[in-house]
Amino acid sequence: MQEFDRGDKHTEGENSNNYPKNYDDSEIDDYPRKSRDYPPPPQMAPYSTQPSMPNEYHDDNETEVIFETDENKHRGNWSNCMDFILAVLGMNVGLGNIWRFPYLVYNNGGGAFLVPYVIMMILVGIPLTLLELGLGQFCSRGSPAAWNCVPVFRGIGFAGYIAAFLLMIYYNMVLGWGIYYLVNSFTFTLPWSTCENAYNSKGCNSTYSSAEFNNYMFAGFPVVNADITNIGYPQWPLIFCLLASWMLVFLSMLKGIKSSGKVVYFTALFPYAVLIALLVIACLQDGYIDGINYYIKVADWDKLKEPQIWKDAASQIFFSLSMSGASLIGLSSYNKFHNNVVRDTLFASIGNCLTSFFAGFVVFAFIGTLAHKTGNEVQDVATAGPGLIFVVYPQAFDYLPVPHVWNILFFIMVITLGFDSVFGVIEGIATAIVDEFPRLHKYKVYVVVMVCIIGFAAGIPLTCPGGGPVLGLMDYYAVPYAFMICGFFESIAVAWFYGASRFAEDIYVMVGHCFAAPLFMICWWVVTPCVILFAFISEAIDKTDRVVGNEQYPDWVVGIGWVIAMISVVFIPLVAIYQFVKECLKGKSLLKSLETITNPTPDWGPALKIHRQEVANAAYVKDFVVSPRKLTELSQRYAGADNMGYYPD
């Protein structure tokens, strides 16, 4: 295990010049000034003796109840590190683990796909996850406020959240579909297991009954012919299911991270119990081994010579680890300052990838069983996307004992998988809003309400008969391209402007070590942005323009897809131009304005003064301001308070 050695080139005399003359360090222990010799951070004073924020920011009575043991009583903290780990793991482990990853494995040479997948996880996934989690924890802010470390790149935060908001819209619709199937699982006869329904065609049989029910869910009866060029009108059952999914999300977040941090104990762990049970029951059926062999046993190593397999591995890492959507920054901003963010990064990243691999066995065991029962080949049954969840699985459960029970368990699992991902996105968006407008902190619940209402309204078109293709269009364009571009600029911002070595020092101050720091810095500097650029260019020049299955779409529909992809990314240059013009209007020269927006703002750093002192004691930042003044009107009036409110302008 290699740690990053800073060296001791700063002396006590040199460091003492970095502190403001008016700084009152009566609350801080007398640290040694050498970089690696300072003791563990001092214990926070009891809650009753801690200075508090003025009433304009929060209700004191409410804070005493909710944030009694919190380190940062203004924003709150996770109750313990396990709440945070499960929240991140739950957000990462989503529907893509069971409908996308297994398909990519068998479509890219079987076991051979694991080689580029693991390489991409090491070179892109883990470094970028550590970058986002470390950034949010260090400054206790959500994105885009966290990007005050390099103000010219504040647009990354806006771009990430807009892309994440689009993801949230259609993810919640998938939850609505899961609720629809769950409700129908309680009927005496499962509607997708019979051809005696009014909507079934004359040629219906046990092989097609599940697909016909899926069409009925979208189009109703009589069936409305609709596609992406004519989506039709909303279906009331799906509207109610969409509303129910949003209400469940809101109720779990009613008390902020204190309530949602407990909910994730069920939503993050329940899917593992169901997946294990499904694997056991699948392995008791005939034909399961054919599916597993097709999934992993046959490895086509020649596939490693093709760029497609490397591109798919990189895009799947982005998709599954929730990187660059700014949600990771938002969740980690509620960590306590000395939480072991390196450990959490490794646990969440590796845990998610192992979950994807394990889920593949479950998926293909059932596909092998279904192929055996129906007399088809495995490759004829295997599919990706929502069709795997809402067509193949319900059909496969018909061949199991007590199919009602398996359908109920499965669709509860689908809902919890999507729920965790939606929770992480909404929490990140709400955090970004209240960090940009600090007076809204005590009204955060109303911010969540507004986000949920807007998300519900925006998702209504997905309840139309043509909602499935629309969802496919959003899934193909809205997320992958935007997240790749944001990830590219995140690496550039931190490594080239803020400084990879300085960021490694930030982690050292928080954790006490920076595991494999040279490797991480090389990735942030060169490897990660180059790999992301390769994956993005490969995706962009792909001429297949698929959306759902093999269906092709008109050029104007593809154009809309590219507009959706770029509508978030455009904020990166727009915000950069705004930051530059704002500094120029203050009378600064062009070079001075450029210097200002490419260096951290004076208030950048930990939120609490006691932790800012630790950064100054480490002596790796010249002239670090321990106690910034006059940042906002309130912080000027209440300048003596711990956690004075280091908010952006």
C-alpha positions as CSV (number, residue, x, y, z in Angstrom):
1,M,0.0,0.0,0.0
2,Q,1.6,3.2,-1.1
3,E,0.9,6.5,0.6
4,F,1.5,10.0,-0.7
5,D,4.5,11.6,1.0
6,R,4.3,15.3,1.1
7,G,7.7,16.0,2.6
8,D,8.5,18.6,5.2
9,K,9.8,21.5,3.2
10,H,7.6,24.1,5.0
11,T,8.9,25.4,8.3
12,E,7.0,26.8,11.2
13,G,8.1,30.3,10.4
14,E,7.0,30.0,6.8
15,N,3.6,28.7,7.7
16,S,2.9,31.3,10.4
17,N,2.8,34.0,7.7
18,N,-0.2,32.3,6.1
19,Y,-2.7,33.2,8.8
20,P,-4.8,36.4,8.9
21,K,-3.7,38.8,11.6
22,N,-7.2,38.9,13.1
23,Y,-7.6,35.1,13.3
24,D,-8.7,33.9,16.7
25,D,-7.4,30.4,17.3
26,S,-8.6,30.0,20.8
27,E,-10.8,27.1,19.8
28,I,-7.9,25.2,18.1
29,D,-5.3,23.2,19.7
30,D,-1.7,24.2,19.3
31,Y,-0.7,22.0,16.3
32,P,2.9,21.4,15.3
33,R,3.5,23.2,12.1
34,K,5.3,20.3,10.3
35,S,3.3,18.8,7.5
36,R,3.1,15.2,8.6
37,D,3.6,15.6,12.3
38,Y,0.3,17.2,13.3
39,P,-1.9,15.0,15.6
40,P,-5.4,13.8,14.9
41,P,-7.9,16.6,14.6
42,P,-9.3,17.9,17.9
43,Q,-12.7,16.6,19.1
44,M,-15.6,18.8,18.5
45,A,-17.0,20.5,21.5
46,P,-20.3,19.3,22.9
47,Y,-23.3,20.3,20.9
48,S,-24.6,22.7,23.6
49,T,-21.4,24.7,23.6
50,Q,-21.0,24.9,19.8
51,P,-21.7,28.3,18.2
52,S,-24.7,28.1,15.9
53,M,-25.9,29.8,12.8
54,P,-28.3,32.7,13.0
55,N,-32.0,32.0,12.9
56,E,-32.2,33.2,9.3
57,Y,-30.5,29.9,8.3
58,H,-32.3,27.3,10.4
59,D,-34.7,26.7,13.2
60,D,-32.7,26.1,16.3
61,N,-35.3,23.7,17.9
62,E,-35.5,21.6,14.8
63,T,-31.7,21.4,14.6
64,E,-31.4,20.1,18.1
65,V,-33.7,17.2,17.3
66,I,-32.5,16.3,13.8
67,F,-28.8,17.2,13.9
68,E,-28.0,16.6,17.6
69,T,-24.8,14.7,17.0
70,D,-23.8,16.3,13.7
71,E,-20.4,17.8,13.1
72,N,-21.8,20.4,10.7
73,K,-25.1,21.5,12.4
74,H,-26.0,23.8,9.6
75,R,-26.2,21.2,6.8
76,G,-26.3,18.0,8.8
77,N,-24.3,14.8,8.4
78,W,-25.0,11.2,7.7
79,S,-25.7,9.4,11.0
80,N,-22.8,7.0,10.3
81,C,-20.6,6.0,7.5
82,M,-22.7,2.9,6.6
83,D,-25.7,5.2,5.8
84,F,-23.5,6.9,3.2
85,I,-21.9,3.8,1.8
86,L,-25.3,2.1,1.3
87,A,-26.7,5.3,-0.2
88,V,-23.9,5.4,-2.8
89,L,-24.0,1.7,-3.4
90,G,-27.8,1.8,-3.8
91,M,-27.6,4.7,-6.2
92,N,-24.9,2.9,-8.3
93,V,-26.6,-0.5,-8.3
94,G,-29.6,0.1,-10.4
95,L,-31.7,-1.3,-13.2
96,G,-28.7,-1.2,-15.6
97,N,-27.0,-3.9,-13.5
98,I,-29.7,-6.4,-14.5
99,W,-30.7,-5.2,-17.9
100,R,-27.6,-3.7,-19.5
101,F,-24.4,-5.3,-18.1
102,P,-25.3,-9.0,-18.8
103,Y,-26.3,-8.1,-22.4
104,L,-22.9,-6.3,-23.0
105,V,-21.0,-9.3,-21.6
106,Y,-22.5,-11.9,-24.0
107,N,-22.5,-9.4,-26.9
108,N,-18.8,-8.6,-26.5
109,G,-17.1,-12.0,-26.3
110,G,-18.5,-13.4,-23.1
111,G,-15.8,-13.6,-20.4
112,A,-13.4,-11.6,-22.6
113,F,-15.5,-8.4,-21.8
114,L,-14.5,-8.6,-18.1
115,V,-10.9,-7.7,-19.1
116,P,-11.6,-4.2,-20.5
117,Y,-14.3,-3.7,-17.9
118,V,-11.9,-4.2,-15.0
119,I,-9.3,-2.1,-16.7
120,M,-11.8,0.7,-17.2
121,M,-12.9,0.5,-13.6
122,I,-9.3,0.9,-12.4
123,L,-8.3,3.7,-14.9
124,V,-11.6,5.6,-15.0
125,G,-14.2,4.4,-12.5
126,I,-12.3,4.4,-9.2
127,P,-10.2,7.6,-9.9
128,L,-13.3,9.6,-11.0
129,T,-15.4,8.3,-8.1
130,L,-12.7,9.3,-5.6
131,L,-12.4,12.7,-7.2
132,E,-16.2,13.4,-6.8
133,L,-16.6,11.9,-3.4
134,G,-13.4,13.6,-2.1
135,L,-14.4,17.0,-3.6
136,G,-17.8,17.0,-2.0
137,Q,-16.6,15.8,1.4
138,F,-13.7,18.3,1.5
139,C,-15.8,21.4,1.0
140,S,-19.2,20.2,2.4
141,R,-21.0,21.6,-0.6
142,G,-23.0,20.2,-3.5
143,S,-22.2,20.8,-7.1
144,P,-21.9,23.4,-8.6
145,A,-20.8,25.2,-5.4
146,A,-18.1,22.6,-5.0
147,W,-16.5,23.8,-8.2
148,N,-15.5,27.1,-6.6
149,C,-12.1,25.3,-6.5
150,V,-11.9,26.3,-10.2
151,P,-14.7,28.8,-10.8
152,V,-14.4,28.7,-14.6
153,F,-15.6,25.1,-14.5
154,R,-18.7,25.7,-12.3
155,G,-20.8,24.8,-15.4
156,I,-19.9,21.2,-14.8
157,G,-22.2,21.2,-11.8
158,F,-25.1,22.7,-13.8
159,A,-24.5,20.3,-16.7
160,G,-24.3,17.3,-14.5
161,Y,-27.5,18.0,-12.7
162,I,-29.5,18.8,-15.8
163,A,-28.4,15.4,-17.3
164,A,-29.2,13.7,-14.0
165,F,-32.6,15.4,-14.0
166,L,-33.4,13.9,-17.4
167,L,-32.2,10.5,-16.1
168,M,-34.5,10.9,-13.1
169,I,-37.6,11.6,-15.3
170,Y,-37.5,8.4,-17.2
171,Y,-36.1,6.3,-14.3
172,N,-39.2,7.2,-12.3
173,M,-41.3,6.1,-15.2
174,V,-39.6,2.7,-15.0
175,L,-40.5,2.6,-11.3
176,G,-44.1,3.4,-12.4
177,W,-44.1,0.4,-14.7
178,G,-42.8,-1.7,-11.8
179,I,-45.6,-0.5,-9.6
180,Y,-48.1,-1.4,-12.4
181,Y,-46.8,-4.9,-12.7
182,L,-46.6,-5.3,-8.9
183,V,-50.3,-4.4,-8.5
184,N,-51.2,-6.9,-11.2
185,S,-49.1,-9.6,-9.5
186,F,-51.7,-9.7,-6.7
187,T,-54.5,-10.8,-9.1
188,F,-55.9,-14.3,-8.8
189,T,-54.6,-15.1,-12.4
190,L,-51.5,-13.4,-13.6
191,P,-52.7,-11.4,-16.7
192,W,-49.4,-12.0,-18.6
193,S,-49.7,-15.8,-18.1
194,T,-52.9,-16.3,-20.1
195,C,-54.3,-15.6,-23.5
196,E,-57.9,-15.2,-22.3
197,N,-57.8,-11.4,-21.9
198,A,-59.8,-9.1,-24.1
199,Y,-56.6,-7.5,-25.5
200,N,-55.0,-10.8,-26.5
201,S,-54.7,-11.5,-30.3
202,K,-56.0,-14.6,-32.0
203,G,-52.5,-15.9,-32.4
204,C,-51.6,-15.5,-28.8
205,N,-49.8,-18.4,-27.0
206,S,-47.8,-18.8,-23.8
207,T,-44.7,-17.5,-25.6
208,Y,-46.3,-14.1,-26.6
209,S,-48.8,-13.5,-23.7
210,S,-46.2,-11.6,-21.7
211,A,-45.3,-9.3,-24.6
212,E,-49.0,-8.7,-25.4
213,F,-49.6,-7.6,-21.8
214,N,-46.7,-5.3,-22.0
215,N,-48.2,-3.7,-25.1
216,Y,-51.5,-3.4,-23.3
217,M,-49.9,-1.5,-20.5
218,F,-48.6,1.1,-22.9
219,A,-51.4,1.3,-25.4
220,G,-54.5,0.2,-23.5
221,F,-57.5,-1.5,-25.1
222,P,-58.4,-1.3,-27.9
223,V,-54.7,-1.0,-28.8
224,V,-53.6,2.4,-30.0
225,N,-51.0,2.3,-32.7
226,A,-48.3,4.7,-31.7
227,D,-44.6,5.2,-32.1
228,I,-42.1,7.9,-31.5
229,T,-43.5,10.1,-34.3
230,N,-47.0,9.8,-32.9
231,I,-46.9,9.0,-29.2
232,G,-50.7,9.3,-28.5
233,Y,-52.3,10.4,-25.3
234,P,-51.4,9.6,-21.7
235,Q,-52.8,6.4,-20.1
236,W,-54.5,7.1,-16.8
237,P,-53.3,3.9,-15.1
238,L,-49.7,4.8,-15.9
239,I,-50.2,8.4,-14.7
240,F,-51.3,7.1,-11.3
241,C,-48.4,4.7,-11.2
242,L,-46.0,7.5,-12.0
243,L,-47.5,9.7,-9.3
244,A,-47.2,6.9,-6.8
245,S,-43.5,6.4,-7.6
246,W,-42.9,10.1,-7.0
247,M,-44.8,10.1,-3.8
248,L,-42.8,7.2,-2.5
249,V,-39.6,9.1,-3.3
250,F,-40.8,12.2,-1.6
251,L,-41.9,10.5,1.6
252,S,-38.6,8.8,2.0
253,M,-36.8,12.1,1.8
254,L,-39.3,14.0,4.0
255,K,-36.7,14.3,6.8
256,G,-33.7,14.7,4.6
257,I,-30.7,12.4,4.9
258,K,-31.8,11.3,8.4
259,S,-34.8,9.5,7.0
260,S,-33.4,8.5,3.6
261,G,-30.3,7.2,5.3
262,K,-32.4,4.6,7.1
263,V,-34.5,3.8,4.1
264,V,-31.4,2.7,2.1
265,Y,-30.8,-0.1,4.6
266,F,-33.8,-1.8,3.0
267,T,-33.7,-0.5,-0.5
268,A,-29.9,-1.3,-0.9
269,L,-29.9,-4.7,0.7
270,F,-33.2,-6.2,-0.3
271,P,-32.2,-6.6,-4.0
272,Y,-29.3,-8.8,-3.0
273,A,-31.5,-11.1,-1.0
274,V,-33.9,-11.4,-4.0
275,L,-31.1,-12.0,-6.5
276,I,-29.7,-14.8,-4.4
277,A,-33.1,-16.4,-4.1
278,L,-33.7,-16.1,-7.8
279,L,-30.3,-17.7,-8.6
280,V,-31.1,-20.6,-6.3
281,I,-34.5,-21.2,-7.8
282,A,-33.2,-20.8,-11.3
283,C,-30.4,-23.4,-10.8
284,L,-33.1,-25.9,-9.7
285,Q,-34.7,-25.7,-13.2
286,D,-33.7,-27.5,-16.4
287,G,-31.6,-25.6,-18.9
288,Y,-30.1,-23.0,-16.5
289,I,-26.6,-24.1,-17.3
290,D,-27.0,-23.4,-21.0
291,G,-27.7,-19.7,-20.2
292,I,-24.8,-19.5,-17.8
293,N,-22.4,-21.1,-20.3
294,Y,-23.6,-18.6,-23.0
295,Y,-23.0,-15.8,-20.5
296,I,-19.5,-16.5,-19.3
297,K,-17.9,-19.8,-20.3
298,V,-17.2,-19.1,-23.9
299,A,-14.7,-16.2,-24.2
300,D,-14.0,-14.7,-27.6
301,W,-10.5,-13.2,-26.9
302,D,-10.3,-11.9,-30.5
303,K,-13.0,-9.3,-29.4
304,L,-10.2,-7.5,-27.4
305,K,-8.8,-6.4,-30.7
306,E,-11.9,-4.5,-31.6
307,P,-12.6,-0.9,-30.3
308,Q,-16.3,-1.7,-29.7
309,I,-15.6,-3.8,-26.6
310,W,-13.4,-1.1,-25.0
311,K,-16.0,1.6,-25.8
312,D,-18.8,-0.5,-24.3
313,A,-16.8,-1.2,-21.2
314,A,-16.1,2.6,-20.7
315,S,-19.7,3.6,-21.2
316,Q,-20.9,0.9,-18.8
317,I,-18.6,2.1,-16.1
318,F,-20.0,5.6,-16.4
319,F,-23.5,4.3,-16.5
320,S,-23.2,2.0,-13.5
321,L,-21.1,4.1,-11.2
322,S,-23.3,7.3,-11.5
323,M,-20.2,9.4,-12.2
324,S,-20.3,13.0,-13.5
325,G,-24.0,13.4,-12.6
326,A,-22.9,15.5,-9.6
327,S,-25.0,13.2,-7.3
328,L,-21.9,11.7,-5.8
329,I,-20.6,15.2,-4.8
330,G,-24.0,16.0,-3.3
331,L,-24.2,12.8,-1.2
332,S,-20.6,13.0,0.0
333,S,-21.1,16.7,1.1
334,Y,-23.0,15.3,4.1
335,N,-20.0,13.3,5.3
336,K,-18.1,14.2,8.3
337,F,-14.8,15.8,7.4
338,H,-12.6,12.9,8.5
339,N,-14.7,10.1,7.0
340,N,-12.5,7.6,5.1
341,V,-13.5,8.6,1.6
342,V,-10.8,6.3,0.0
343,R,-12.3,3.2,1.7
344,D,-15.9,4.3,0.7
345,T,-14.7,4.8,-2.9
346,L,-13.2,1.3,-3.2
347,F,-16.2,-0.3,-1.5
348,A,-18.8,1.4,-3.7
349,S,-16.9,0.9,-6.9
350,I,-15.9,-2.7,-6.5
351,G,-19.1,-3.6,-4.9
352,N,-21.1,-2.2,-7.8
353,C,-19.0,-4.1,-10.4
354,L,-19.3,-7.4,-8.5
355,T,-23.0,-6.9,-8.3
356,S,-23.2,-6.5,-12.0
357,F,-21.2,-9.6,-12.6
358,F,-23.3,-11.6,-10.1
359,A,-26.6,-10.3,-11.6
360,G,-25.5,-11.6,-15.0
361,F,-25.6,-15.2,-13.6
362,V,-29.1,-14.6,-12.4
363,V,-30.2,-13.1,-15.7
364,F,-28.8,-15.8,-17.9
365,A,-29.8,-18.7,-15.6
366,F,-33.4,-17.6,-16.2
367,I,-32.8,-17.0,-19.9
368,G,-31.4,-20.5,-20.2
369,T,-34.4,-21.9,-18.3
370,L,-36.9,-20.0,-20.5
371,A,-35.1,-21.1,-23.7
372,H,-35.3,-24.7,-22.6
373,K,-39.0,-24.5,-21.7
374,T,-39.9,-22.8,-25.0
375,G,-37.6,-24.8,-27.2
376,N,-35.7,-21.7,-28.4
377,E,-32.0,-20.9,-28.5
378,V,-30.5,-18.8,-25.7
379,Q,-29.5,-16.0,-28.2
380,D,-33.1,-15.9,-29.4
381,V,-34.4,-15.2,-25.9
382,A,-31.7,-12.9,-24.6
383,T,-32.5,-9.2,-24.8
384,A,-31.5,-5.9,-23.2
385,G,-33.4,-3.0,-21.8
386,P,-36.9,-2.9,-20.3
387,G,-38.0,-5.9,-22.3
388,L,-35.8,-8.1,-20.2
389,I,-37.5,-7.0,-17.0
390,F,-41.1,-6.6,-18.1
391,V,-41.4,-9.4,-20.8
392,V,-38.7,-12.1,-20.3
393,Y,-38.8,-12.4,-16.5
394,P,-42.6,-12.5,-16.1
395,Q,-42.7,-15.2,-18.8
396,A,-39.9,-17.2,-17.0
397,F,-41.7,-17.0,-13.7
398,D,-44.7,-18.8,-15.1
399,Y,-42.6,-22.0,-15.2
400,L,-41.7,-21.7,-11.5
401,P,-43.7,-23.0,-8.5
402,V,-45.9,-20.2,-6.9
403,P,-45.3,-17.7,-9.7
404,H,-47.2,-15.0,-7.9
405,V,-44.6,-14.9,-5.1
406,W,-41.7,-14.6,-7.5
407,N,-43.4,-11.9,-9.5
408,I,-44.1,-9.9,-6.3
409,L,-40.6,-10.3,-5.0
410,F,-39.0,-9.4,-8.3
411,F,-41.0,-6.3,-9.0
412,I,-40.4,-5.1,-5.4
413,M,-36.7,-5.5,-6.2
414,V,-37.1,-3.6,-9.4
415,I,-38.8,-0.7,-7.5
416,T,-36.1,-0.6,-4.8
417,L,-33.3,-0.7,-7.4
418,G,-34.7,2.3,-9.3
419,F,-35.7,4.0,-6.1
420,D,-32.2,4.2,-4.7
421,S,-30.9,5.8,-8.0
422,V,-33.7,8.4,-8.0
423,F,-33.1,9.2,-4.4
424,G,-29.4,10.0,-5.0
425,V,-30.2,12.2,-8.0
426,I,-33.0,14.2,-6.2
427,E,-30.9,14.6,-3.0
428,G,-28.0,15.9,-5.2
429,I,-30.3,18.4,-7.0
430,A,-31.9,19.6,-3.8
431,T,-28.4,20.0,-2.2
432,A,-27.2,22.0,-5.2
433,I,-30.2,24.4,-4.9
434,V,-29.9,25.1,-1.2
435,D,-26.1,25.5,-1.4
436,E,-26.5,28.1,-4.2
437,F,-29.2,29.9,-2.2
438,P,-28.3,29.4,1.5
439,R,-31.5,30.9,2.9
440,L,-33.4,27.9,1.5
441,H,-31.7,25.5,3.8
442,K,-34.5,25.5,6.3
443,Y,-37.0,25.1,3.4
444,K,-35.2,22.2,1.8
445,V,-38.3,20.0,2.1
446,Y,-40.2,22.4,-0.1
447,V,-37.3,22.4,-2.6
448,V,-37.7,18.6,-2.8
449,V,-41.5,19.0,-3.3
450,M,-40.9,21.3,-6.3
451,V,-38.3,19.0,-7.8
452,C,-40.7,16.1,-7.5
453,I,-43.6,18.0,-9.0
454,I,-41.5,19.2,-12.0
455,G,-40.2,15.7,-12.5
456,F,-43.7,14.2,-12.4
457,A,-45.0,16.7,-14.9
458,A,-42.1,16.2,-17.2
459,G,-42.6,12.4,-17.1
460,I,-46.3,12.5,-18.2
461,P,-45.4,12.1,-22.0
462,L,-43.8,8.7,-21.1
463,T,-47.2,7.5,-20.0
464,C,-48.4,7.7,-23.6
465,P,-48.6,4.6,-25.9
466,G,-45.4,5.8,-27.6
467,G,-43.7,6.4,-24.2
468,G,-41.4,3.4,-24.5
469,P,-39.5,4.6,-27.6
470,V,-39.4,8.1,-26.1
471,L,-37.8,6.6,-23.0
472,G,-35.3,4.7,-25.2
473,L,-34.4,8.0,-27.0
474,M,-33.7,9.7,-23.6
475,D,-31.7,6.7,-22.3
476,Y,-29.5,6.5,-25.4
477,Y,-28.7,10.2,-25.8
478,A,-29.5,12.2,-22.6
479,V,-27.1,10.4,-20.2
480,P,-24.0,8.8,-21.7
481,Y,-22.8,11.7,-23.8
482,A,-23.4,14.3,-21.1
483,F,-21.8,12.3,-18.3
484,M,-18.7,11.5,-20.5
485,I,-18.2,15.2,-21.3
486,C,-18.7,16.2,-17.7
487,G,-16.2,13.5,-16.5
488,F,-13.6,14.7,-19.0
489,F,-13.8,18.3,-17.8
490,E,-13.8,17.2,-14.1
491,S,-10.5,15.5,-14.6
492,I,-9.1,18.5,-16.5
493,A,-10.4,21.0,-13.8
494,V,-8.9,19.1,-10.8
495,A,-5.7,17.8,-12.3
496,W,-4.6,20.7,-14.6
497,F,-6.0,23.7,-12.8
498,Y,-6.7,23.0,-9.2
499,G,-3.7,20.6,-9.0
500,A,-3.7,16.8,-8.7
501,S,-1.1,17.0,-6.0
502,R,-3.1,19.5,-4.0
503,F,-6.2,17.4,-4.3
504,A,-4.2,14.4,-3.0
505,E,-3.1,16.6,-0.1
506,D,-6.7,17.5,0.6
507,I,-7.5,13.8,0.9
508,Y,-4.5,13.3,3.1
509,V,-5.8,15.9,5.5
510,M,-9.2,14.3,5.7
511,V,-8.2,10.6,5.8
512,G,-4.6,10.6,7.1
513,H,-3.3,8.9,3.9
514,C,-3.9,8.9,0.2
515,F,-3.8,5.3,-1.0
516,A,-1.9,4.9,-4.3
517,A,-1.8,8.7,-4.8
518,P,0.7,8.6,-7.7
519,L,-1.5,6.2,-9.6
520,F,-4.6,8.4,-9.0
521,M,-2.7,11.5,-10.0
522,I,-1.5,10.0,-13.3
523,C,-5.1,8.9,-14.0
524,W,-6.5,12.4,-13.3
525,W,-3.8,14.1,-15.3
526,V,-3.7,11.9,-18.5
527,V,-5.3,8.4,-18.4
528,T,-8.9,9.2,-17.4
529,P,-9.5,12.2,-19.7
530,C,-7.9,10.3,-22.7
531,V,-10.0,7.2,-22.1
532,I,-13.1,9.3,-21.8
533,L,-12.3,11.2,-25.0
534,F,-11.8,7.9,-26.8
535,A,-15.1,6.5,-25.6
536,F,-17.0,9.7,-26.5
537,I,-15.6,9.9,-30.0
538,S,-16.3,6.2,-30.6
539,E,-19.9,6.7,-29.5
540,A,-20.4,9.9,-31.5
541,I,-19.2,8.3,-34.8
542,D,-21.2,5.2,-34.4
543,K,-23.6,5.2,-37.3
544,T,-26.0,2.6,-36.1
545,D,-28.3,5.2,-34.4
546,R,-30.2,2.6,-32.5
547,V,-32.7,3.5,-29.8
548,V,-34.7,0.5,-28.9
549,G,-33.8,-2.8,-30.4
550,N,-33.1,-2.6,-34.1
551,E,-35.8,0.1,-34.8
552,Q,-34.5,2.9,-36.9
553,Y,-35.7,6.5,-36.5
554,P,-36.0,9.5,-38.8
555,D,-33.1,12.0,-39.0
556,W,-35.2,14.6,-37.2
557,V,-35.7,12.2,-34.2
558,V,-32.0,11.6,-34.1
559,G,-31.5,15.3,-34.2
560,I,-33.8,15.7,-31.1
561,G,-31.7,13.1,-29.4
562,W,-28.5,15.1,-30.0
563,V,-30.3,18.2,-28.7
564,I,-31.2,16.3,-25.5
565,A,-27.6,15.2,-25.2
566,M,-26.2,18.7,-25.6
567,I,-28.8,20.8,-23.7
568,S,-27.0,20.1,-20.5
569,V,-23.4,20.2,-21.7
570,V,-23.8,23.7,-23.2
571,F,-23.8,25.1,-19.7
572,I,-20.1,24.3,-19.3
573,P,-18.9,27.0,-21.9
574,L,-21.8,29.3,-21.0
575,V,-20.9,29.5,-17.3
576,A,-17.2,29.8,-18.1
577,I,-18.0,32.8,-20.3
578,Y,-20.2,34.3,-17.6
579,Q,-17.5,33.9,-15.0
580,F,-15.0,35.6,-17.2
581,V,-17.2,38.5,-18.2
582,K,-18.2,39.0,-14.5
583,E,-14.6,39.5,-13.5
584,C,-13.9,41.8,-16.4
585,L,-16.8,44.0,-15.4
586,K,-15.2,44.5,-12.1
587,G,-12.5,46.4,-13.8
588,K,-9.9,43.7,-13.9
589,S,-7.6,43.1,-16.9
590,L,-8.1,40.1,-19.1
591,L,-5.2,38.3,-17.6
592,K,-6.2,39.1,-14.1
593,S,-9.8,37.9,-14.8
594,L,-8.4,34.7,-16.3
595,E,-6.2,34.2,-13.3
596,T,-9.2,34.8,-10.9
597,I,-11.5,32.2,-12.5
598,T,-8.9,29.5,-12.8
599,N,-7.9,29.7,-9.1
600,P,-9.9,28.8,-6.0
601,T,-12.1,31.5,-4.5
602,P,-11.0,32.8,-1.1
603,D,-13.8,30.9,0.7
604,W,-12.9,27.6,-1.0
605,G,-12.1,24.8,1.5
606,P,-13.7,23.1,4.4
607,A,-16.9,24.6,5.8
608,L,-15.9,24.6,9.4
609,K,-13.2,26.8,10.7
610,I,-11.7,24.0,12.8
611,H,-11.0,22.0,9.6
612,R,-9.7,25.0,7.7
613,Q,-7.1,25.3,10.4
614,E,-6.0,21.8,9.7
615,V,-5.5,22.6,6.1
616,A,-3.4,25.6,7.1
617,N,-1.4,23.5,9.5
618,A,-0.6,21.0,6.8
619,A,1.2,23.9,5.0
620,Y,0.7,22.7,1.4
621,V,-1.4,25.8,0.4
622,K,0.3,29.2,0.3
623,D,-1.7,31.9,2.1
624,F,-4.6,29.7,2.8
625,V,-7.3,31.8,4.5
626,V,-8.5,30.2,7.7
627,S,-11.2,32.6,8.6
628,P,-12.6,34.3,5.5
629,R,-14.7,37.5,6.2
630,K,-17.3,39.5,4.4
631,L,-18.4,36.7,2.1
632,T,-22.1,37.4,2.5
633,E,-24.0,39.9,4.4
634,L,-25.0,37.4,7.1
635,S,-21.5,36.0,7.4
636,Q,-20.2,39.5,8.0
637,R,-22.7,40.2,10.7
638,Y,-22.1,36.8,12.4
639,A,-18.4,36.5,11.7
640,G,-17.6,34.7,15.0
641,A,-19.7,31.6,14.3
642,D,-18.2,28.3,13.5
643,N,-19.4,27.2,10.1
644,M,-20.0,30.9,9.1
645,G,-21.5,30.0,5.8
646,Y,-18.9,29.8,3.1
647,Y,-21.3,30.2,0.2
648,P,-20.6,31.4,-3.3
649,D,-21.7,34.8,-4.4
